[in-house]
Amino acid sequence: MRSISVRVIGAVALAIMLPFAATACGGGGGGNKIVIGTKFDQPGLALKKPDGTMSGFDVDVAKYVARQLGYNEDQIEWKESPSGQRETLIQNNQVKYIVATYSITDARKEKVDFAGPYLITGQSLLVRADNTDITGPESLQNNKKLCSVTGSTPAQRIKNKYPGVQLQQYDTYSACVEALKNGAIDAVTTDEVILAGYAAQSPGAFKIVGKPFSEERYGIGLKKGDTDLRTKINDAITKIVQDGSWKAAFDKNLGPAGIPAPTPPAVDK
Protein backbone atom coordinates (compact mmCIF):
# COMPACT_ATOMS: atom_id res chain seq x y z
CA MET A 1 0.00 0.00 0.00
CA ARG A 2 2.79 2.33 0.85
CA SER A 3 4.44 2.13 -2.58
CA ILE A 4 1.06 2.64 -4.30
CA SER A 5 0.45 5.76 -2.22
CA VAL A 6 3.83 7.18 -3.22
CA ARG A 7 3.12 6.49 -6.90
CA VAL A 8 -0.30 8.10 -6.66
CA ILE A 9 1.08 11.16 -4.91
CA GLY A 10 3.84 11.39 -7.52
CA ALA A 11 1.33 11.15 -10.37
CA VAL A 12 -0.88 13.83 -8.83
CA ALA A 13 2.09 16.15 -8.33
CA LEU A 14 3.18 15.60 -11.92
CA ALA A 15 -0.31 16.34 -13.21
CA ILE A 16 -0.36 19.58 -11.25
CA MET A 17 3.10 20.65 -12.44
CA LEU A 18 2.75 19.85 -16.14
CA PRO A 19 0.47 22.78 -17.06
CA PHE A 20 2.84 25.18 -15.32
CA ALA A 21 5.84 23.71 -17.11
CA ALA A 22 4.04 23.92 -20.44
CA THR A 23 3.15 27.55 -19.82
CA ALA A 24 6.65 28.52 -18.77
CA CYS A 25 8.31 26.82 -21.74
CA GLY A 26 5.85 27.82 -24.47
CA GLY A 27 7.85 29.01 -27.48
CA GLY A 28 5.56 31.82 -28.59
CA GLY A 29 5.03 33.45 -25.23
CA GLY A 30 3.46 32.72 -21.89
CA GLY A 31 4.74 32.47 -18.36
CA ASN A 32 7.25 35.23 -17.71
CA LYS A 33 8.49 35.82 -21.24
CA ILE A 34 7.38 36.56 -24.77
CA VAL A 35 9.28 35.44 -27.87
CA ILE A 36 9.31 38.05 -30.65
CA GLY A 37 10.72 37.48 -34.11
CA THR A 38 12.76 40.10 -35.96
CA LYS A 39 15.81 40.48 -38.16
CA PHE A 40 19.25 40.63 -36.54
CA ASP A 41 21.18 42.26 -39.41
CA GLN A 42 19.28 45.34 -40.58
CA PRO A 43 20.83 48.58 -39.30
CA GLY A 44 18.22 51.23 -38.51
CA LEU A 45 15.46 48.63 -38.39
CA ALA A 46 16.52 45.57 -36.40
CA LEU A 47 20.14 44.99 -35.50
CA LYS A 48 21.66 42.74 -32.86
CA LYS A 49 24.64 44.63 -31.47
CA PRO A 50 27.88 42.99 -30.25
CA ASP A 51 26.72 43.29 -26.63
CA GLY A 52 23.57 41.31 -27.47
CA THR A 53 21.14 44.22 -27.24
CA MET A 54 18.72 45.03 -30.06
CA SER A 55 18.19 48.36 -31.81
CA GLY A 56 16.12 49.79 -34.66
CA PHE A 57 12.69 51.00 -35.67
CA ASP A 58 11.17 47.51 -35.91
CA VAL A 59 12.66 46.68 -32.51
CA ASP A 60 11.13 49.79 -30.94
CA VAL A 61 7.73 48.98 -32.45
CA ALA A 62 7.98 45.38 -31.21
CA LYS A 63 8.90 46.54 -27.69
CA TYR A 64 6.01 49.01 -27.60
CA VAL A 65 3.54 46.30 -28.64
CA ALA A 66 4.96 43.96 -25.98
CA ARG A 67 4.44 46.62 -23.30
CA GLN A 68 0.81 47.00 -24.37
CA LEU A 69 0.44 43.23 -24.02
CA GLY A 70 1.82 43.39 -20.46
CA TYR A 71 5.49 42.45 -20.99
CA ASN A 72 8.48 44.47 -19.84
CA GLU A 73 11.59 44.69 -21.99
CA ASP A 74 13.47 42.20 -19.80
CA GLN A 75 10.74 39.63 -20.49
CA ILE A 76 11.35 39.70 -24.25
CA GLU A 77 13.29 36.91 -25.93
CA TRP A 78 14.33 37.85 -29.48
CA LYS A 79 14.21 35.20 -32.20
CA GLU A 80 16.05 35.79 -35.47
CA SER A 81 13.53 35.58 -38.31
CA PRO A 82 15.06 35.45 -41.81
CA SER A 83 12.65 36.27 -44.63
CA GLY A 84 12.27 32.69 -45.83
CA GLN A 85 11.51 31.31 -42.34
CA ARG A 86 8.93 33.77 -41.00
CA GLU A 87 5.74 31.83 -41.77
CA THR A 88 7.25 28.60 -40.41
CA LEU A 89 8.31 30.27 -37.15
CA ILE A 90 4.77 31.57 -36.62
CA GLN A 91 3.03 28.33 -37.62
CA ASN A 92 5.28 26.26 -35.32
CA ASN A 93 4.59 28.54 -32.32
CA GLN A 94 8.27 29.49 -32.05
CA VAL A 95 7.32 33.18 -31.80
CA LYS A 96 4.31 35.12 -30.56
CA TYR A 97 4.59 37.65 -33.37
CA ILE A 98 7.11 38.90 -35.92
CA VAL A 99 8.14 42.50 -36.62
CA ALA A 100 10.70 42.11 -39.40
CA THR A 101 10.15 44.34 -42.47
CA TYR A 102 7.33 41.86 -43.18
CA SER A 103 5.36 42.92 -46.26
CA ILE A 104 1.65 42.08 -46.17
CA THR A 105 0.79 39.97 -49.23
CA ASP A 106 -2.18 37.81 -50.22
CA ALA A 107 0.02 34.73 -50.47
CA ARG A 108 1.32 35.20 -46.93
CA LYS A 109 -2.17 35.88 -45.56
CA GLU A 110 -3.07 32.33 -46.54
CA LYS A 111 -0.58 31.10 -43.94
CA VAL A 112 -0.48 33.79 -41.22
CA ASP A 113 -2.45 36.82 -40.06
CA PHE A 114 -1.18 40.40 -40.01
CA ALA A 115 -1.79 43.36 -37.74
CA GLY A 116 -1.10 46.80 -39.17
CA PRO A 117 0.30 48.03 -41.46
CA TYR A 118 2.65 50.12 -39.31
CA LEU A 119 4.90 51.43 -42.13
CA ILE A 120 4.69 51.86 -45.91
CA THR A 121 7.85 51.93 -48.03
CA GLY A 122 8.88 50.87 -51.55
CA GLN A 123 11.43 48.67 -53.30
CA SER A 124 14.59 50.40 -54.51
CA LEU A 125 18.22 49.74 -55.53
CA LEU A 126 21.54 50.15 -53.71
CA VAL A 127 24.75 50.44 -55.73
CA ARG A 128 28.36 51.39 -55.03
CA ALA A 129 28.87 55.14 -54.76
CA ASP A 130 31.00 55.29 -57.93
CA ASN A 131 28.44 53.45 -60.09
CA THR A 132 27.03 55.50 -62.98
CA ASP A 133 25.30 52.97 -65.26
CA ILE A 134 22.57 51.65 -62.95
CA THR A 135 19.75 54.16 -62.65
CA GLY A 136 16.73 51.91 -62.02
CA PRO A 137 15.47 48.35 -62.54
CA GLU A 138 15.38 48.68 -66.34
CA SER A 139 19.15 49.27 -66.46
CA LEU A 140 19.77 45.91 -64.75
CA GLN A 141 18.94 43.94 -67.89
CA ASN A 142 22.45 44.35 -69.36
CA ASN A 143 24.12 41.39 -67.65
CA LYS A 144 24.06 43.08 -64.25
CA LYS A 145 24.14 40.90 -61.15
CA LEU A 146 21.44 41.79 -58.64
CA CYS A 147 21.22 40.45 -55.10
CA SER A 148 18.18 39.99 -52.89
CA VAL A 149 17.09 37.60 -50.15
CA THR A 150 15.57 34.16 -50.57
CA GLY A 151 11.84 34.17 -49.77
CA SER A 152 11.52 37.96 -49.89
CA THR A 153 8.89 40.00 -51.71
CA PRO A 154 11.56 42.07 -53.57
CA ALA A 155 13.19 38.90 -54.95
CA GLN A 156 9.85 37.60 -56.19
CA ARG A 157 9.02 40.94 -57.83
CA ILE A 158 12.29 40.90 -59.78
CA LYS A 159 11.55 37.35 -60.98
CA ASN A 160 8.06 38.37 -62.10
CA LYS A 161 8.72 41.78 -63.65
CA TYR A 162 12.38 41.67 -64.73
CA PRO A 163 13.08 38.05 -65.74
CA GLY A 164 16.18 39.05 -67.74
CA VAL A 165 18.06 40.20 -64.65
CA GLN A 166 20.73 37.93 -63.16
CA LEU A 167 19.19 37.55 -59.71
CA GLN A 168 21.32 36.04 -56.98
CA GLN A 169 19.56 35.17 -53.73
CA TYR A 170 21.36 35.11 -50.39
CA ASP A 171 20.07 34.30 -46.91
CA THR A 172 20.46 37.85 -45.56
CA TYR A 173 20.68 41.41 -46.87
CA SER A 174 23.92 41.93 -44.98
CA ALA A 175 25.45 39.15 -47.12
CA CYS A 176 24.16 40.96 -50.23
CA VAL A 177 25.69 44.25 -49.07
CA GLU A 178 29.03 42.56 -48.40
CA ALA A 179 28.97 41.08 -51.91
CA LEU A 180 28.19 44.54 -53.29
CA LYS A 181 31.10 46.01 -51.34
CA ASN A 182 33.63 43.49 -52.73
CA GLY A 183 32.32 43.67 -56.31
CA ALA A 184 30.76 40.21 -56.53
CA ILE A 185 27.41 41.76 -57.47
CA ASP A 186 26.37 45.08 -59.02
CA ALA A 187 23.32 46.08 -56.98
CA VAL A 188 21.17 45.09 -54.03
CA THR A 189 17.39 45.38 -54.09
CA THR A 190 14.97 45.52 -51.22
CA ASP A 191 12.84 48.16 -49.53
CA GLU A 192 14.19 51.70 -49.42
CA VAL A 193 14.24 51.95 -45.61
CA ILE A 194 16.37 48.79 -45.39
CA LEU A 195 18.83 50.05 -48.02
CA ALA A 196 19.04 53.44 -46.30
CA GLY A 197 20.11 51.74 -43.07
CA TYR A 198 23.00 49.99 -44.82
CA ALA A 199 24.00 53.16 -46.67
CA ALA A 200 24.10 55.08 -43.37
CA GLN A 201 26.20 52.36 -41.78
CA SER A 202 28.96 52.81 -44.40
CA PRO A 203 29.06 56.55 -45.21
CA GLY A 204 30.30 57.28 -48.74
CA ALA A 205 30.39 53.63 -49.84
CA PHE A 206 26.91 53.24 -51.35
CA LYS A 207 24.00 55.20 -52.79
CA ILE A 208 20.33 54.56 -53.50
CA VAL A 209 19.39 55.09 -57.17
CA GLY A 210 16.10 55.61 -58.99
CA LYS A 211 12.64 55.92 -57.54
CA PRO A 212 10.86 53.22 -55.51
CA PHE A 213 9.10 50.82 -57.87
CA SER A 214 6.62 49.18 -55.50
CA GLU A 215 4.55 49.80 -52.39
CA GLU A 216 5.40 47.62 -49.40
CA ARG A 217 3.01 47.59 -46.46
CA TYR A 218 4.83 46.30 -43.38
CA GLY A 219 2.66 44.33 -40.96
CA ILE A 220 3.17 42.37 -37.75
CA GLY A 221 2.83 38.67 -38.46
CA LEU A 222 1.00 36.37 -36.04
CA LYS A 223 -0.75 33.02 -35.85
CA LYS A 224 -3.58 32.64 -38.34
CA GLY A 225 -6.97 32.86 -36.64
CA ASP A 226 -5.73 34.58 -33.45
CA THR A 227 -8.26 37.40 -33.70
CA ASP A 228 -7.82 38.50 -30.09
CA LEU A 229 -4.06 39.03 -30.45
CA ARG A 230 -4.50 40.75 -33.81
CA THR A 231 -6.97 43.21 -32.27
CA LYS A 232 -4.63 43.95 -29.34
CA ILE A 233 -1.66 44.54 -31.64
CA ASN A 234 -3.72 46.80 -33.92
CA ASP A 235 -4.74 48.80 -30.85
CA ALA A 236 -1.07 49.09 -29.86
CA ILE A 237 -0.10 50.30 -33.36
CA THR A 238 -2.86 52.92 -33.24
CA LYS A 239 -1.62 54.07 -29.84
CA ILE A 240 2.08 54.28 -30.80
CA VAL A 241 1.11 56.63 -33.64
CA GLN A 242 -1.22 58.76 -31.54
CA ASP A 243 1.14 59.33 -28.61
CA GLY A 244 4.09 60.37 -30.81
CA SER A 245 6.26 57.32 -30.10
CA TRP A 246 6.06 56.15 -33.73
CA LYS A 247 7.60 59.33 -35.17
CA ALA A 248 10.16 59.50 -32.38
CA ALA A 249 11.27 55.93 -33.13
CA PHE A 250 11.46 56.62 -36.88
CA ASP A 251 13.45 59.84 -36.45
CA LYS A 252 15.87 58.19 -34.00
CA ASN A 253 16.56 55.10 -36.09
CA LEU A 254 16.13 56.15 -39.72
CA GLY A 255 16.50 59.92 -39.58
CA PRO A 256 20.33 59.68 -39.71
CA ALA A 257 19.98 57.91 -43.11
CA GLY A 258 18.33 61.03 -44.51
CA ILE A 259 14.79 59.66 -44.73
CA PRO A 260 12.08 61.99 -43.38
CA ALA A 261 9.34 60.29 -41.37
CA PRO A 262 6.38 59.51 -43.65
CA THR A 263 2.74 59.75 -42.67
CA PRO A 264 1.91 56.64 -40.63
CA PRO A 265 -0.64 54.37 -42.34
CA ALA A 266 -4.04 53.57 -40.84
CA VAL A 267 -4.29 49.98 -39.58
CA ASP A 268 -6.53 47.50 -41.38
CA LYS A 269 -9.27 46.71 -38.90
C-alpha positions, 0 to 999 in steps of 0.5 A: 500500500505504501508504494502505491500511495507514493506512486499516486502522490507522484502522479498527482504532483506531476499532473499539477506541475505539467500545465505550469511547465508547459506555460513557462516553456511555451515558445511563442510566449506565456509564463514570464516571457514573450518570444518576438521574431525580428531580423538581426542584421538590418541597421536602422530597423533591427540589429543585434549589437555585439553586446547582445542588445537590439536596436532599430525601428522595428525593434522599438515597435515590437517593444512598444507592442509587448508593453501594451500586451503586459510584458516588460523589456526584460521579459522579451526573448528575441528570435532571429527571423530570416525572410524565408523562415517567417511563416514557419516560425509563426506556424510552429509557435516558435514566436508570438509575433514577428516585426521584421520588415514583413510585407503584407501579401495575399500569399502570406495571408493564406498562412499567417495573419497580419496586424497593421500596417505600421509602415509603408515603403517601396522597393529600390536599388543600392549600388556602389557610390561610384556606379554610374550605369545603374539608374533603375530596374530597367538598367539591370537587364544588361548582364548586371548581377542583382542580389536579394534575399531568398523568400523575400517580396523584392526577390519575387518581384524581380523574378516576375517583372524583370526576368532578364536580370541575373538575380542572386539570392542570399540568406540575408541582406547583410550578405548581399551588401558585403557582396556589393562592397567586394564587387561580386554583385552590381546592386542590391534590391529591397525596400528603401528603408532597409537600403538606407540603413545599410547606406548610413552604416557605411558613409560614402560607400553606397548610394540609392538610385532611382525611384521606388518601384513598389509599395510595401506595407509592413505588418506584424505577423501572427498566428492565423486565426488569433483574432484576439491578439490581432486586435490587441496589436492593432490597438497598440499600433494605433496608440504608438502613432497617436502618442508620438512614439512612432515618429520619435522611433522613426526619427531616432533610427532612420533619420540619420539615413536622410529619410524623413518620417512619412505619414503613418498608415491607418491599420486594417481593422 
